[in-house]
C-alpha cells in the first residue's frame, strides 16, 4: 500500500500523545506511542517492525482490545486501520479515556 492511504481518511483525527498496549499477530505485548486517532484508525510508533496488512491489536485502558491492520508504514510510524469503525459516541469515550481524567 502506498503512503496515499494516509490521505484517504474518512473522518478527522484527534491529535494526542499517549501510550497504549500493542500486540501484533503472534507477538508479545509492548507499550506503543499513539499520535492521533479517528473512528477508523490511528497513527502509532510501533516498538517492533510491522508490515502493511499485518494484524495488530491496541488496548485502551478499561476496554476490549481494538483489532486492526497496518495500512501503511514509514520509518518508525505506522497507520492502523480498525476492522470496525467506532460509533461517534464510542469514539468520544475512547478519546476521553486516552486523554485521562485531568482532560475532562
C-alpha positions as protocol buffer text, in pm:
chain_id: "A"
residue {
  index: 1
  type: UNK
  ca { x: 0 y: 0 z: 0 }
}
residue {
  index: 2
  type: UNK
  ca { x: 128 y: 348 z: -74 }
}
residue {
  index: 3
  type: UNK
  ca { x: 151 y: 649 z: 152 }
}
residue {
  index: 4
  type: UNK
  ca { x: -159 y: 779 z: -30 }
}
residue {
  index: 5
  type: UNK
  ca { x: -359 y: 563 z: 209 }
}
residue {
  index: 6
  type: UNK
  ca { x: -266 y: 816 z: 480 }
}
residue {
  index: 7
  type: UNK
  ca { x: -460 y: 1080 z: 292 }
}
residue {
  index: 8
  type: UNK
  ca { x: -772 y: 872 z: 227 }
}
residue {
  index: 9
  type: UNK
  ca { x: -922 y: 903 z: 577 }
}
residue {
  index: 10
  type: UNK
  ca { x: -1297 y: 902 z: 615 }
}
residue {
  index: 11
  type: UNK
  ca { x: -1303 y: 1141 z: 913 }
}
residue {
  index: 12
  type: UNK
  ca { x: -1080 y: 1380 z: 1102 }
}
residue {
  index: 13
  type: UNK
  ca { x: -826 y: 1264 z: 1353 }
}
residue {
  index: 14
  type: UNK
  ca { x: -784 y: 1378 z: 1711 }
}
residue {
  index: 15
  type: UNK
  ca { x: -421 y: 1461 z: 1791 }
}
residue {
  index: 16
  type: UNK
  ca { x: -289 y: 1324 z: 2118 }
}
residue {
  index: 17
  type: UNK
  ca { x: 24 y: 1177 z: 2267 }
}
residue {
  index: 18
  type: UNK
  ca { x: -19 y: 882 z: 2499 }
}
residue {
  index: 19
  type: UNK
  ca { x: 82 y: 520 z: 2540 }
}
residue {
  index: 20
  type: UNK
  ca { x: -126 y: 210 z: 2472 }
}
residue {
  index: 21
  type: UNK
  ca { x: -61 y: -161 z: 2482 }
}
residue {
  index: 22
  type: UNK
  ca { x: 25 y: -300 z: 2137 }
}
residue {
  index: 23
  type: UNK
  ca { x: 45 y: -654 z: 2006 }
}
residue {
  index: 24
  type: UNK
  ca { x: 95 y: -787 z: 1657 }
}
residue {
  index: 25
  type: UNK
  ca { x: -35 y: -1127 z: 1548 }
}
residue {
  index: 26
  type: UNK
  ca { x: 169 y: -1398 z: 1720 }
}
residue {
  index: 27
  type: UNK
  ca { x: 376 y: -1144 z: 1911 }
}
residue {
  index: 28
  type: UNK
  ca { x: 431 y: -1014 z: 2261 }
}
residue {
  index: 29
  type: UNK
  ca { x: 264 y: -711 z: 2415 }
}
residue {
  index: 30
  type: UNK
  ca { x: 455 y: -382 z: 2409 }
}
residue {
  index: 31
  type: UNK
  ca { x: 383 y: -22 z: 2504 }
}
residue {
  index: 32
  type: UNK
  ca { x: 326 y: 191 z: 2193 }
}
residue {
  index: 33
  type: UNK
  ca { x: 305 y: 568 z: 2143 }
}
residue {
  index: 34
  type: UNK
  ca { x: -11 y: 692 z: 1973 }
}
residue {
  index: 35
  type: UNK
  ca { x: -4 y: 1027 z: 1792 }
}
residue {
  index: 36
  type: UNK
  ca { x: -359 y: 1060 z: 1666 }
}
residue {
  index: 37
  type: UNK
  ca { x: -681 y: 861 z: 1639 }
}
residue {
  index: 38
  type: UNK
  ca { x: -1005 y: 864 z: 1441 }
}
residue {
  index: 39
  type: UNK
  ca { x: -1308 y: 635 z: 1441 }
}
residue {
  index: 40
  type: UNK
  ca { x: -1141 y: 442 z: 1157 }
}
residue {
  index: 41
  type: UNK
  ca { x: -780 y: 420 z: 1272 }
}
residue {
  index: 42
  type: UNK
  ca { x: -475 y: 558 z: 1447 }
}
residue {
  index: 43
  type: UNK
  ca { x: -116 y: 666 z: 1386 }
}
residue {
  index: 44
  type: UNK
  ca { x: 129 y: 489 z: 1612 }
}
residue {
  index: 45
  type: UNK
  ca { x: 502 y: 440 z: 1664 }
}
residue {
  index: 46
  type: UNK
  ca { x: 533 y: 62 z: 1690 }
}
residue {
  index: 47
  type: UNK
  ca { x: 818 y: -69 z: 1905 }
}
residue {
  index: 48
  type: UNK
  ca { x: 883 y: -353 z: 1659 }
}
residue {
  index: 49
  type: UNK
  ca { x: 890 y: -373 z: 1280 }
}
residue {
  index: 50
  type: UNK
  ca { x: 548 y: -417 z: 1121 }
}
residue {
  index: 51
  type: UNK
  ca { x: 438 y: -454 z: 759 }
}
residue {
  index: 52
  type: UNK
  ca { x: 135 y: -333 z: 566 }
}
residue {
  index: 53
  type: UNK
  ca { x: -151 y: -579 z: 604 }
}
residue {
  index: 54
  type: UNK
  ca { x: -26 y: -723 z: 933 }
}
residue {
  index: 55
  type: UNK
  ca { x: -289 y: -781 z: 1204 }
}
residue {
  index: 56
  type: UNK
  ca { x: -246 y: -584 z: 1528 }
}
residue {
  index: 57
  type: UNK
  ca { x: -432 y: -511 z: 1850 }
}
residue {
  index: 58
  type: UNK
  ca { x: -435 y: -188 z: 2052 }
}
residue {
  index: 59
  type: UNK
  ca { x: -557 y: -191 z: 2412 }
}
residue {
  index: 60
  type: UNK
  ca { x: -733 y: 115 z: 2555 }
}
residue {
  index: 61
  type: UNK
  ca { x: -745 y: 102 z: 2937 }
}
residue {
  index: 62
  type: UNK
  ca { x: -1078 y: -35 z: 3060 }
}
residue {
  index: 63
  type: UNK
  ca { x: -1189 y: -154 z: 2715 }
}
residue {
  index: 64
  type: UNK
  ca { x: -1152 y: -462 z: 2497 }
}
residue {
  index: 65
  type: UNK
  ca { x: -856 y: -469 z: 2260 }
}
residue {
  index: 66
  type: UNK
  ca { x: -913 y: -297 z: 1925 }
}
residue {
  index: 67
  type: UNK
  ca { x: -830 y: -518 z: 1628 }
}
residue {
  index: 68
  type: UNK
  ca { x: -698 y: -368 z: 1306 }
}
residue {
  index: 69
  type: UNK
  ca { x: -433 y: -399 z: 1039 }
}
residue {
  index: 70
  type: UNK
  ca { x: -131 y: -195 z: 941 }
}
residue {
  index: 71
  type: UNK
  ca { x: -240 y: 26 z: 650 }
}
residue {
  index: 72
  type: UNK
  ca { x: 99 y: 195 z: 594 }
}
residue {
  index: 73
  type: UNK
  ca { x: 446 y: 208 z: 745 }
}
residue {
  index: 74
  type: UNK
  ca { x: 705 y: 484 z: 713 }
}
residue {
  index: 75
  type: UNK
  ca { x: 1022 y: 489 z: 920 }
}
residue {
  index: 76
  type: UNK
  ca { x: 901 y: 412 z: 1275 }
}
residue {
  index: 77
  type: UNK
  ca { x: 544 y: 533 z: 1232 }
}
residue {
  index: 78
  type: UNK
  ca { x: 250 y: 329 z: 1109 }
}
residue {
  index: 79
  type: UNK
  ca { x: -116 y: 376 z: 1031 }
}
residue {
  index: 80
  type: UNK
  ca { x: -358 y: 126 z: 1183 }
}
residue {
  index: 81
  type: UNK
  ca { x: -696 y: 80 z: 1014 }
}
residue {
  index: 82
  type: UNK
  ca { x: -951 y: -59 z: 1261 }
}
residue {
  index: 83
  type: UNK
  ca { x: -1159 y: -357 z: 1146 }
}
residue {
  index: 84
  type: UNK
  ca { x: -1479 y: -191 z: 1266 }
}
residue {
  index: 85
  type: UNK
  ca { x: -1507 y: 190 z: 1273 }
}
residue {
  index: 86
  type: UNK
  ca { x: -1638 y: 329 z: 1601 }
}
residue {
  index: 87
  type: UNK
  ca { x: -1976 y: 494 z: 1651 }
}
residue {
  index: 88
  type: UNK
  ca { x: -1919 y: 865 z: 1735 }
}
residue {
  index: 89
  type: UNK
  ca { x: -2027 y: 817 z: 2099 }
}
residue {
  index: 90
  type: UNK
  ca { x: -1791 y: 523 z: 2147 }
}
residue {
  index: 91
  type: UNK
  ca { x: -1511 y: 715 z: 1978 }
}
residue {
  index: 92
  type: UNK
  ca { x: -1565 y: 1008 z: 2216 }
}
residue {
  index: 93
  type: UNK
  ca { x: -1539 y: 768 z: 2513 }
}
residue {
  index: 94
  type: UNK
  ca { x: -1212 y: 629 z: 2375 }
}
residue {
  index: 95
  type: UNK
  ca { x: -1069 y: 981 z: 2334 }
}
residue {
  index: 96
  type: UNK
  ca { x: -1170 y: 1071 z: 2691 }
}
residue {
  index: 97
  type: UNK
  ca { x: -1007 y: 755 z: 2829 }
}
residue {
  index: 98
  type: UNK
  ca { x: -686 y: 818 z: 2636 }
}
residue {
  index: 99
  type: UNK
  ca { x: -665 y: 1179 z: 2750 }
}
residue {
  index: 100
  type: UNK
  ca { x: -723 y: 1073 z: 3112 }
}
residue {
  index: 101
  type: UNK
  ca { x: -933 y: 1225 z: 3389 }
}
residue {
  index: 102
  type: UNK
  ca { x: -743 y: 1555 z: 3402 }
}
residue {
  index: 103
  type: UNK
  ca { x: -858 y: 1647 z: 3047 }
}
residue {
  index: 104
  type: UNK
  ca { x: -1231 y: 1619 z: 3121 }
}
